[in-house]
């Protein structure tokens, strides 16, 4: 996948534990863990909004685009 979710890095920088952040954004620990480990296939905009609000960051701090190595260049 070309989009990398950097929630783990931002959480570490802010020194906020998963269970505390999950409570603040009203998400289950397990669903937040899926986002943190990069196993999510999608994220709701309201969840991204809540993460940015609680972590004091921009969406670009949480998401990074890396082209697939096997992608065809035009």
QUIFEN-V481479 format. One record per pair of residues at least 6 apart in sequence whose ideal C-beta (glycine too) atoms are under 6 Angstrom apart, sorted by the first residue. I is the first residue (numbers start at 1). J is the second residue. D is the distance in whole Angstrom. If there is no record, write none. Layout:
[[I;J;D] [I;J;D]]
This chain:
[[2;65;6] [2;66;6] [2;67;6] [2;68;6] [3;63;6] [3;65;6] [4;64;4] [4;66;6] [5;38;5] [6;62;6] [6;64;6] [7;35;5] [7;36;5] [7;62;6] [8;36;5] [10;55;5] [10;57;6] [10;61;6] [14;55;6] [18;32;6] [19;29;5] [22;29;5] [22;32;4] [24;54;5] [25;50;4] [25;54;6] [34;40;5] [48;59;6]]
